[in-house]
Amino acid sequence: MIEGLNQVLERYGQPGLSELRGLLQNLLGGHEVEGRLMEEQTLQPRALRVFRLRFGINGKTRQVIVKRLKPEIGRRSELVAHRWLPAVGMSDNGPALLGSVAEPGGNCVWHVYDDLGPFELLTNPLDPDSVSAAIKLVAQLHMQFARHPLLGEVRLHGCDLGIHFYAASVRDATYALEACQPSHEQASLHGRLLERLSKLRQELPQRSHVLDAWGGPETLLHGDLWHINIFVIPAARGLHVRFIDWDHASVGPASYDLSTFLLRLPPQERSWVLQTYRVETSRAGWRLPTGRMLNVLFETAEYARLANRIIWPAIALVQDRAPWAWEALAEVDQWFEDLEPVLPCENELQDVPS
């Protein structure tokens, strides 16, 4: 019997707790084991959907991560762990998924993962060996899945983060923002964001041309390569890298993942990290474009993400009159203002023919 298991996450009012507790019971050894719940910790205090649980089981400590997901995202993450990564021999580089269970109403699923420990990728201060190991695995992922036959399945269960994501995000953000009714105080922000979206729409032919010419083959993208989603774990044969949180796994150009990864590093470190990626991918015959052209590709990915971030608060304004939404839009506007080239050289978009 595991003391306290029947009260796991009780104070958080989560759905599907009976099913989650049953899954935990099985994963921790069934009804025969002796133990107790020692600690529960929320890892996303605002969203309340990811938790660390620490148990004492038969005299030993066992830590797991439990995560509540939308059913479609849960299915995508399961495919990453059990089908897509194994297809290229990278099972041990993905999430340590132990099991999953659905809430009876079908509104969410719970995943249970092994806790990988305190080994998130360090970027401040930066550990060169860990960053080098991480970017080499990013390169391996992209090379292994370039033009892979499973990409159709990835696209079905994930999405497309190429130029279609850019075009759709700009278009849908414009639709939602045009339907908002700003007050006098909000009119300037509203107009500024619409101008930004109009400019991005005008640049679509050029950006599409650059992506076609220099984007390289489509591949599997992690879709959210922040350092907190990368674990670099000391092992007997060196550093072992795992990517977690595949909620945004998709198909698209490698530059989408690269821009996310590089932007989370200090600017002075990005050139050597990119060079490491360049050397790794050259072994598969890839020839990355110049830094200037890469900056255009990276900028396209960043603008697509920013445009997409406009959609949701704008919808919340139109449909629900959400009081927080104008503040969220102001934050996105500031991100537009602060965006700088990923690499230390100017962009070339103005020189690219349509």
N, C-alpha and C positions, 0 to 999 in steps of 0.2 A: 504493500500500500504506500502511495506517495502522499504524505500529509500536505494539505493545502492545494493539491491539484484541482479539486473541485471548486476552488475560489480563484483560480487563475484569471486575471484581468477583470475581476468582478466589479471593481470600482470604476472601470472605464466605460461600462455600458456598451460593450461591443456585441455585434450580431454573431451568431454561429459559435458561441462559446462552448456549448455542449459537444459539438462535433470536434472543435479544436482540442478540447480536453481529452476526448477519446483518442484522437490521433497521438497526442503527446504521451498518453498512457502506453500505447503500443510501441512508440518509438523509444521510450525510456525503459522498456523491458517487460511490460505487461503488469498484471496484478500481483505477480509473485515478488517483485522487487520491493525493497524497503528504502524509503527516502522521504524527503520533504522539499517543498518550495522554499528557497532561501531568500530570493530577491527577484523583483520584477522592475524593469526600468524602461521608460518610454524613450525611444530614439528619435521620434518626431513629435515633440510636444504639441505642435499646432494641429497636425493632421491626425494624431493618435491612431496610426495604423502600422507602426513597426515597433516591436518591443524585444528587449533582451530578457530572457528568463534564466535564472541560475538555480539549479537543483543540487541537493546532496543525495546521491544514489549509491546505496551500498558502501557508504564511507568515502565515496569519491565525488568530486565536483563535476557537474555537467552543465554546460551553457549552450543554449540554442537561441536563435533569432526567429521570431514569428512575425509574419507580415500579412496584412489584409489587403487583398487586391480585387479589382473588378474581374469578373470571370474571363473576359477576353484577354486581359493582360496576364492573368494567371496562366491561361492556356499557352500564351506566347512564351512565357518564362519556362514552362514545363518543356515545351518543344526545344528551347535553347539547351536546357540541361540534359534532356534524354534522347534527343534526335539530331538536332543540327550540329552542335559541337562534337558529339561522338562520331558523326559522319566524316570528320576530318581529323580524328584522333586527338581532340582537344577537350575531352571530358573533364580532365583534372584542372582545366584553366577557367572553368565557369563557376556558377554558383553551387555551393554544397547543399543541394536540395535533398532533404530527407523524406519529405512526404507532403501531401496536400489533401485538403478536404473542403467540400463545398458547404456553404450555409444552405439549409433546406429550401429557402425561398428562391435560391439562385441569384441573389443580389451580390454575393461576394464569395471569394474563396480564401482560405488560409493556407499559407505555405510555412513550413518549418525548415529552417536551415541550420547546419552546424555553425557555431560561432567561430569565425576565423581568427579571433583574437585581435590584439592592438597593432595590426600591421598595415593600416591604411598607408598609401603612398605619401611620403613626406615631400612637401614642396616648399615649406618655410619653417626651418631651413631645408634646403634641397639636398637630397642624398643622390649623388650622381649615379651610383651603382644601381640603386632601386629604379630611378627614372629610366636608365638605359635598359634594364631588364623589362620594364613595362612597355616602352616604345617598341622594343623588338617583338614582344608578343602582339602588340597592335598590328605591326607589319605582317606577322605570321597569319593572324586572323584574316586580314585583308587579302593576302596572297592566296590562302587556302580556299577562300570562297569566291574569288574572282571568276565570274561566268559559271558559277557552280550550278548544277541542275536543280538543287534545292531552293534556289532564289525565288522561283515562282511560288513555292510554299511559304517562304519567308514573307514575300510581298502580300500574300493572301491573309496571313495572320498578323502581320505587322503593318508597315506602310511604306511609302516611297519617299525618300528624303533627298531626291534629286531636284531637278528644275521644276518638276510638277509641284513639289512641296512649296517652293518659293512662290510660284505663280498662284497656287490655290490659297496660300496664306495671305498674300497681298490682296487678292480678290475678296476673300471672305472677311478679312479685317476691314476692308473698305465698305462692304455691305453693312456690317454691323455698326461701324462707326458713323456712317451716314444716317443711320436710323436713330442715333442718340440725339437728345435735345439738350444741349448745354445751356447753363445759365450764363449770364454776362461774365462772371468770374471764370468760367470754364471755357469760354469761346476761343480764347487764344490757344490753349492746349489742344482743343478739338481741331481747330484749323491747322495747327502745326503738324499734328499727326496725319491728317488727311493729305497735306502737302508732301510729307515724307513718303506716304504710300503711293501717291501719284508719281513721284520721282522713281520709285522702285518699279512701278508698272511700266514706265517709259524705258527703263533700262533692261527689261526682260529679254528682248531679242539679243542684245549684246551679251548678257550673262548666259543665255542659253547657248550662244555660239561658243563662248569660252569653255563652258562645261562639256560640250560636244567635242571640242578640239583637244582639250587638255585635262579633262576630268578623269580619264582612265577608265578601266572596266568597272562595271557595277559589282558590288560585293556585299557581304553581310556587314552591317554597321551595328555597333553596340548602341549608338544613338545618344549616349549620355556619359561620355568618358571624363567625368570629373574625377579628381584624385580620390574622393571619398568612395568611389565605386571601384577602385583598384587596390588590391591587396598584394603586397610583396612580402612573402613569408620565407624566413631563413629555413633552409633544408640541408640535408646531408650533402647534396650535390650542388649547392649554390642557392640562388634565390628562385623561389617558385611563385609565379604570378597567377592571380585569379581575378577575373572581372565579375562583379556582382551587379545586381539591380538592372536586369535586361528589360525593363518595362518598355523601353523605346526601341527595341531591336527592330531593324528595318533593312531595306535594300537602298543602296545609293552609292555615290562616289566616296572614295576614301577620304577626300578632303573634308567631308562633314565631320567625321570622327577626329581627324587631325586638328582642325581648328578648335574644337572643344578642348582637346588635350593640351595643345600648345598655349591657349589663352589662360590656362590655369597655372602656368609656369611664369617665373620672373622673365621679363623681356630679354634680358641679357643671356638667358640660358636656352632660348628657343632655337637658335641657329644650329647649335651642336646636336640638339635632340632631333631636329628635322634631318640633319645629315646622317645620323644613325639610322633613321627610318629609310632615308634614300639609299644607303649602302645595303640594308637588308633587302629591300624590294628590288634592287638591281640584280640580285641573284636569280630572280624570276623573270628577268628581262624587262622590268619596268624602268621607264625613264621619266622621272618627275620633271615638270616644267621649271622654269626659273622662279626665283623667289618672288619677283614682281607678279608673275602670272598666278602663282600660288596664292598670293595675297588677294587677288580678285576672286578666286575660288573660295577662299576662306571667308571673304566679305559676303559673298552670296549666301553661304551657309548661315552666317551670323544674322544677316538681314532677314532671311527666311524665318529664323527663330524669333526675332524681335517682332516681325509682323504677326506671327502666330500668337505671340503673347498679348497682342492687342485684342484678339477675337473674343476671349473669354470674359474679361471685364466689360467689354462693350455689349456683349449679349446680356450680361448681368444687369447692365443699366437699362437696356431696352425692355427686358422681360420682367425684372424684379425690382427695379429702382434701387439696386444695391448701393448702400452708402459708402462702401469701401472702394468702389470701382474707379472713381475719378482719381483717387490716390494711386491705385495700381497703374492707371494709364499714365499718370505723371512720372511714375518710376520708369516705365518703358520709354517714355520720351527722353528721360535723362540717359538711359542706356544708349539710345540712338546718338545722343550728343557726345557721349564719352567714348564711343567706339573708335578705335584706332587700328591701323594695320597690324596684323599679327606678327609679321616679320619687319625688320627695320629697313624698309625701302618703300617707295611710293607705289601706288596701284597703277595699273595700265588700262583700266576700262575705257578711258576716253580714246585710246589708240586702237581699240579693237573694232574691226568692221562688223556691221550688223549682218 
